Amino acid sequence: MVMKGHIFGILVFQFLTHLSAFPSNDVKGNRVEINVQTSTCGNAGSNDHFKLWFGNGNLKRGSISVRKTEIHPLHGPFEFDGSKRDTFEKGHHDMLFASDSLGNRLGDFDLLIIKKTSTGLLSRLTSGWKPEGITITHYSRNGKTARRTRFEFPKDCKRGWVSGEDYYAVSRKGTFYRLKGSDDLKIEEIVAENFKGDVECMAEYWTPNEKERSYCQAP
């Protein structure tokens, strides 16, 4: 009888310990899912390494400004390795899952920043990547969708390419900037102050819900 009581006590202790391992609120233990869709255009795939950041900011009039506060932190980097088998292939969907402690506290993202790093000299000279869409979804601890944000890229096979190692910025309205001359900068330098000067507009479009197009003039 004593032995059974001892075993029961151990089981109760293990159960309580197991419960205490779960987060005590809805903020902790959230999960983020990132779906990256590569275009079906010719040579759209890439073997390079990519980093993605999500945040809030503005793209207009030849400049980029990022709001980075405790309420609106820059979210990332989320990394993808195109050199792995069946990753970032033409017409392919790639998924990344990560734990996330900020999902339920953030509003919708309106800015995506992309940084490509070449995997070799040949890649640096020839490789480009053309995404079709990138979706970030936050799930709460109970598995329900808390928030979903999607960034669309131009369908035109001549536009919307990530071809260099500079930073690229994309707005939810479809404005696509290349921050020329930023290849050696750290993300903190991009965010620290408005990036002006060598900002090149790669493409632009707007949805039917947008009454005005942005100030970016596509080539």
C-alpha positions in Angstrom: 0.0 0.0 0.0 2.9 2.3 0.8 4.5 1.4 -2.5 1.3 2.3 -4.4 1.0 5.6 -2.6 4.6 6.4 -3.4 4.2 5.6 -7.1 1.0 7.7 -7.2 2.9 10.6 -5.6 5.6 10.4 -8.3 3.0 10.3 -11.1 1.2 13.4 -9.7 4.6 15.2 -9.4 5.5 14.3 -13.0 2.0 15.5 -14.2 2.4 18.9 -12.4 5.9 19.3 -13.7 4.6 18.6 -17.2 1.9 21.3 -16.9 4.4 23.8 -15.6 6.4 23.4 -18.8 3.7 25.0 -20.8 3.7 28.8 -21.2 1.6 30.7 -18.7 0.0 33.1 -21.2 -1.0 33.3 -24.9 2.1 35.3 -26.0 4.6 32.7 -25.3 4.5 29.5 -27.3 3.1 31.0 -30.5 4.2 29.6 -33.8 5.0 31.3 -37.1 4.7 29.8 -40.5 6.3 31.3 -43.6 5.3 30.2 -47.1 7.6 31.3 -49.9 6.3 30.7 -53.4 8.8 30.9 -56.3 7.6 32.1 -59.7 7.1 29.9 -62.7 9.1 32.2 -64.9 12.1 30.8 -66.6 15.2 30.4 -64.3 13.2 31.8 -61.4 14.7 29.4 -58.9 17.9 30.0 -57.0 20.6 28.1 -55.0 21.5 31.1 -52.9 20.9 31.9 -49.2 18.1 34.2 -48.2 17.1 36.2 -45.1 13.7 37.7 -44.6 12.6 40.3 -42.1 9.0 41.5 -41.5 8.0 44.8 -40.0 6.2 48.1 -40.4 7.4 51.1 -42.4 7.0 53.1 -45.6 8.3 53.0 -49.1 7.8 56.2 -51.1 9.6 59.0 -52.9 12.9 57.2 -53.2 13.3 56.3 -49.6 12.6 53.6 -47.1 11.7 54.2 -43.4 11.3 51.4 -40.9 9.4 51.8 -37.6 11.4 49.9 -35.0 10.0 50.2 -31.5 9.0 47.8 -28.7 5.5 47.8 -30.1 6.7 47.4 -33.7 10.0 45.4 -33.7 11.6 44.2 -36.9 10.8 40.5 -37.1 13.5 38.1 -38.2 15.7 37.1 -39.8 14.0 34.0 -41.1 16.5 32.1 -43.2 16.2 29.9 -46.3 18.9 27.9 -48.0 18.3 27.6 -51.7 21.2 25.1 -52.1 19.3 22.4 -50.3 17.5 19.9 -52.5 14.1 21.1 -53.9 14.3 24.5 -52.1 13.5 27.7 -54.0 12.9 25.8 -57.2 10.9 27.2 -60.1 7.1 27.0 -59.2 7.9 25.6 -55.7 6.4 26.3 -52.3 8.8 26.3 -49.4 7.7 26.3 -45.8 9.5 27.4 -42.6 8.1 26.9 -39.1 9.5 28.7 -36.0 8.5 29.4 -32.5 7.6 33.0 -32.0 6.8 35.1 -28.9 5.5 38.2 -30.6 2.8 37.1 -32.9 -0.3 38.0 -31.0 1.1 41.4 -29.9 1.8 42.7 -33.4 -0.5 44.2 -36.0 -0.4 43.4 -39.6 3.0 43.7 -41.3 3.3 46.1 -44.2 7.0 45.8 -45.0 9.2 42.9 -46.1 13.0 43.1 -46.4 15.0 40.5 -48.3 18.7 39.9 -48.4 20.3 37.4 -50.7 23.8 36.0 -50.2 25.5 34.1 -53.1 26.9 30.7 -52.5 29.8 31.1 -54.9 31.4 33.2 -57.6 29.3 31.6 -60.4 26.2 32.2 -58.3 27.1 35.8 -57.7 27.5 36.4 -61.5 24.5 34.5 -62.8 22.0 33.7 -60.1 18.7 35.6 -59.6 15.5 34.7 -57.8 12.0 35.6 -58.7 9.4 35.2 -55.9 5.7 35.1 -56.7 4.4 35.5 -53.1 5.5 35.3 -49.5 2.9 34.7 -46.7 3.6 34.9 -43.0 1.0 33.3 -40.7 1.0 33.5 -36.9 -0.7 30.7 -34.9 -1.7 31.1 -31.3 -0.9 28.5 -28.7 -4.2 26.7 -29.3 -3.3 26.3 -33.0 -5.8 28.8 -34.3 -4.7 31.4 -36.9 -4.0 34.6 -35.2 -2.8 36.7 -38.2 -1.9 36.2 -41.8 -0.1 38.7 -44.1 0.8 38.1 -47.7 3.2 40.0 -50.0 2.6 39.7 -53.7 5.2 40.2 -56.4 4.8 41.3 -60.0 3.7 38.5 -62.4 5.7 40.1 -65.2 8.7 37.9 -65.8 10.9 40.9 -66.5 10.3 42.5 -63.1 10.4 41.6 -59.5 13.8 39.8 -59.5 16.1 39.6 -56.5 19.3 39.5 -58.5 22.0 41.1 -56.4 23.2 41.0 -52.8 21.7 44.4 -51.9 18.7 44.6 -49.5 15.3 44.6 -51.2 12.2 46.0 -49.6 8.6 45.1 -50.6 5.4 46.8 -49.4 2.0 45.1 -49.2 0.8 47.5 -51.9 3.3 46.0 -54.3 6.1 48.6 -54.4 9.4 46.8 -54.8 12.6 48.7 -54.0 16.3 47.7 -54.4 18.5 49.5 -51.9 21.4 50.0 -54.1 24.9 49.9 -52.5 23.6 48.3 -49.3 25.2 44.9 -49.9 27.8 45.4 -47.1 25.5 47.0 -44.6 24.0 45.3 -41.6 20.2 45.2 -41.1 20.7 47.5 -38.1 22.1 50.1 -40.4 19.2 49.8 -42.8 16.7 50.2 -39.9 18.6 52.8 -37.9 17.6 55.7 -40.1 15.7 56.3 -43.3 17.6 54.8 -46.3 17.8 57.4 -49.0 19.7 58.1 -52.2 20.4 54.9 -54.1 16.9 53.5 -53.8 15.8 51.9 -57.1 12.2 51.1 -57.8 12.0 47.7 -59.5 8.3 47.3 -60.0 4.9 48.7 -58.8 1.3 47.8 -58.9 -1.7 48.4 -56.7 -4.8 46.4 -55.8 -8.4 47.5 -56.6 -8.8 48.5 -53.0 -6.0 51.1 -53.3 -7.2 54.4 -54.7 -3.8 55.8 -55.4 -0.6 54.2 -56.6 2.6 54.9 -54.6 5.2 57.4 -55.5 7.6 54.8 -56.9 7.9 55.0 -60.6 8.5 51.6 -62.2 11.0 51.5 -65.1 
